[in-house]
Amino acid sequence: MEHRCLRTCRGVLQGLMAAVVLAFAACSHTPEQPATVAGYASLEDLDGHTVAVVSGSTSDVLLGDTHNFPNITLVRFSSPTDLLDAVINDSADCGITDTVVLMTLEMEQRGLAVDFNLPGGFDVAVAFNPKDKELCAKFNDFLVQVKSDGTLDEMFARWCSKEVDTVYMLDMPELADLKGHPIEVATLADNPPFSFYRNNRWTGLEVELMHRFSLFMGRPVHFSGYNFGEIVDVLLSRKADAAAANLFITPDRADKVLFSHPYYLCKTCCFSKAR
């Protein structure tokens, strides 16, 4: 029965990914968005242009499919900040990224605007090594708690509704009292508002989420920063117990790592220089 369920889940995920690829190619302009110099209205308009993506991201995988997008030139960067700088400095004609990340990185102040929103979205979850089923199950129990008591909604409202420099980590003095073997968490050092390293401390929504999970487990937590494209390999090599890195659930990743229940639906967009 378990194998049949796994096959069914994988079939559903593969069908969803195929639908996303088709939707990528057919997405339309959102009229309420600010105008840009480029005026792109869909991915078809990116034909022959240079597009910035985060290396190893779902956008990288989908747009790197030369069968569906043969004339798009990708330039890959290790972080969203570098991606934005590439568009600002004309190293790329436009970029594809998470809409929340774009907003919290002061999009308008940096002279950028959204061309169009990509349809649909991707479920984001914490990933675990396939052998860590018990830890993943505990995290799912934890998610049920923070969803039901409103904690998760409050976190998203606080971290994702304004520029990231105006948001600060909540003080959790109880963390200092935790003993035992730490939960090793792989994350991204420059992916605000979800995780970033600033003023000699880890901060961000996913960092706070994992701090709360460590209190739930009664175990300390330790963060290590990696590039996005390294995250899955880090889990498989057992350098980390969990990965909290704004990681989309995709069929390819689900074949390699164990995902928790999703806690966020990521929306993505194409952006370029504003008029």
C-alpha positions in Angstrom: 0.0 0.0 0.0 2.8 2.4 0.9 4.6 1.8 -2.4 1.3 2.4 -4.3 0.7 5.7 -2.4 4.2 6.8 -3.2 3.7 6.1 -6.9 0.4 7.9 -6.9 2.0 11.0 -5.2 4.8 11.1 -7.6 2.4 10.8 -10.5 0.4 13.8 -9.2 3.6 15.8 -8.6 4.8 15.1 -12.2 1.5 16.1 -13.6 1.6 19.3 -11.6 5.1 20.1 -12.8 4.0 19.5 -16.4 1.1 21.9 -15.9 3.5 24.5 -14.5 5.8 24.2 -17.6 2.8 24.8 -19.8 1.6 27.7 -17.7 5.0 29.3 -17.7 4.8 29.5 -21.5 1.3 30.9 -21.5 1.4 33.4 -18.7 -0.1 36.8 -19.4 0.5 40.4 -18.3 -1.0 41.7 -15.1 -2.2 45.2 -15.9 -2.0 46.7 -12.4 1.8 46.2 -12.2 4.0 49.3 -12.7 5.3 49.8 -16.2 8.9 48.8 -17.0 11.3 49.8 -19.7 11.2 46.3 -21.2 7.5 45.9 -21.1 7.6 42.1 -21.1 4.1 40.6 -20.9 4.9 36.8 -20.9 7.8 34.3 -21.1 7.4 34.4 -24.9 8.6 38.0 -24.8 11.8 36.8 -23.2 12.8 35.0 -26.4 16.3 36.1 -27.3 16.9 37.9 -24.0 19.1 37.2 -21.0 17.3 36.2 -17.9 18.8 36.1 -14.3 17.8 33.2 -12.1 19.1 31.8 -8.8 21.4 28.8 -9.6 19.6 25.5 -8.8 16.2 27.1 -8.4 13.0 25.8 -10.0 13.2 28.8 -12.4 16.7 27.7 -13.4 15.5 24.1 -14.1 12.3 25.2 -16.0 13.8 28.0 -18.1 16.9 25.9 -18.7 14.8 23.4 -20.6 16.0 24.1 -24.1 13.2 22.1 -25.6 10.6 24.5 -24.2 12.7 27.7 -24.1 15.5 27.3 -26.7 16.3 31.0 -27.2 16.4 32.2 -23.6 19.9 32.8 -22.2 20.2 32.2 -18.5 22.7 33.8 -16.2 22.8 32.1 -12.8 23.5 33.7 -9.4 24.0 32.3 -5.9 21.5 34.7 -4.2 18.5 36.9 -4.9 20.5 40.0 -4.0 23.1 39.2 -6.7 20.2 38.5 -9.1 18.7 42.0 -8.5 22.1 43.6 -8.9 22.5 41.9 -12.3 19.3 43.4 -13.6 20.2 46.9 -12.2 23.7 46.7 -13.7 22.4 45.4 -17.1 24.1 42.1 -16.8 20.7 40.6 -17.5 17.6 42.0 -19.2 15.3 40.7 -16.5 15.1 38.3 -13.6 12.7 35.6 -12.2 12.3 35.4 -8.4 9.9 35.0 -5.5 7.6 38.0 -5.3 8.0 38.3 -1.5 11.8 38.3 -1.8 11.6 41.0 -4.5 9.3 43.2 -2.4 11.4 42.9 0.8 14.6 43.8 -1.1 13.3 47.3 -1.8 12.3 46.7 -5.4 10.9 50.2 -6.0 13.7 52.1 -4.3 16.2 50.2 -6.5 14.4 51.1 -9.7 12.8 47.8 -10.4 9.2 46.8 -11.2 7.3 43.6 -12.0 6.6 42.8 -15.6 4.3 39.9 -15.0 3.4 37.4 -12.4 3.8 33.7 -13.2 0.7 31.7 -12.8 0.2 29.3 -9.9 2.8 28.7 -7.3 5.1 26.2 -5.6 4.7 24.6 -2.2 7.6 25.3 0.1 8.7 22.9 2.8 11.5 21.9 5.1 13.5 19.0 3.6 15.1 16.1 5.5 17.4 13.2 4.7 15.1 10.2 3.7 16.5 8.3 6.8 15.2 11.0 9.2 11.5 10.1 9.0 11.0 10.5 12.7 12.4 14.1 12.7 10.3 15.0 9.7 7.2 13.6 11.5 8.0 15.7 14.6 8.3 18.8 12.4 4.9 18.0 10.8 3.4 17.8 14.4 5.1 21.2 15.1 3.6 22.7 11.9 0.1 21.6 12.9 0.6 23.4 16.2 2.0 26.7 14.8 -0.7 26.8 12.1 -3.6 26.1 14.4 -2.6 28.7 17.1 -1.9 31.4 14.5 1.8 31.6 15.1 2.7 30.9 11.5 0.3 33.5 10.1 1.7 36.1 12.5 5.3 35.3 11.4 4.4 35.7 7.7 2.5 39.0 8.4 5.6 40.3 10.3 8.3 39.1 7.9 6.7 39.4 4.5 4.6 42.6 4.7 7.4 45.2 4.7 11.0 45.9 3.8 13.2 43.4 5.5 15.5 45.9 7.3 12.5 47.0 9.4 11.9 43.5 10.8 13.7 41.9 13.7 13.9 38.5 15.2 11.9 37.9 18.3 13.8 37.4 21.5 13.7 33.7 22.6 15.8 33.5 25.8 14.6 29.9 26.3 16.9 28.8 23.4 20.0 29.3 25.6 18.7 26.7 28.1 18.5 23.9 25.5 21.0 21.0 25.8 21.9 18.0 23.8 22.9 17.3 20.2 21.9 20.2 18.0 19.6 19.9 15.0 21.9 20.8 12.1 20.0 23.1 9.6 21.2 24.0 6.1 20.0 27.3 5.0 20.8 30.3 2.7 22.9 33.2 3.9 21.3 35.8 1.6 17.7 35.0 1.0 15.7 37.7 2.8 13.1 37.6 4.4 13.4 33.8 4.8 17.0 33.4 5.9 20.0 35.7 5.9 23.2 36.3 8.0 23.5 39.8 9.3 25.3 41.5 12.2 26.9 38.1 13.1 23.6 36.3 13.6 21.2 34.2 11.6 17.8 35.8 11.0 14.7 35.5 8.9 11.3 33.8 8.8 12.7 30.3 8.3 15.4 30.8 10.9 12.7 31.8 13.4 10.6 28.8 12.3 13.5 26.4 13.1 14.2 28.2 16.4 10.6 27.5 17.3 11.0 23.9 16.2 14.1 23.5 18.4 12.0 24.7 21.4 9.3 22.2 20.4 11.9 19.4 20.3 13.8 20.6 23.4 17.1 20.5 21.4 19.4 23.3 20.3 19.7 24.2 16.6 22.7 25.1 14.6 22.6 26.8 11.2 25.1 26.6 8.3 24.9 28.6 5.1 25.2 27.1 1.6 24.4 28.1 -2.0 21.0 27.1 -3.2 22.3 24.4 -5.6 24.1 22.7 -2.7 21.2 22.2 -0.4 20.0 18.7 -1.6 23.5 17.3 -1.7 24.2 18.6 1.8 21.2 16.7 3.1 22.1 13.5 1.3 25.7 13.6 2.6 24.4 14.0 6.2 26.0 17.3 6.7 22.7 18.6 7.9 19.6 17.1 9.5 17.2 19.5 7.8 17.1 22.2 5.1 15.1 25.4 5.6 16.0 27.2 2.4 12.7 28.3 0.7 12.8 24.9 -1.0 10.1 24.2 -3.5 8.6 20.7 -3.5 9.3 19.2 -7.0 9.2 15.6 -8.3 12.9 15.5 -8.8 13.7 16.7 -5.2 11.0 14.5 -3.8 12.7 11.5 -5.3 15.9 12.4 -3.3 14.8 14.0 0.0 12.0 13.8 2.4 9.7 16.8 2.6 7.6 18.1 5.5 4.1 19.3 4.9 4.2 22.6 3.0 4.0 25.9 5.0 4.1 28.4 2.2 2.9 28.8 -1.4 5.6 30.7 -3.3 4.5 33.0 -6.1 7.1 34.1 -8.7 7.4 37.0 -11.1 9.5 38.4 -13.9 10.9 41.9 -13.1 13.1 44.4 -14.9 14.0 48.1 -14.7 11.1 50.5 -14.1 10.4 53.6 -16.2 
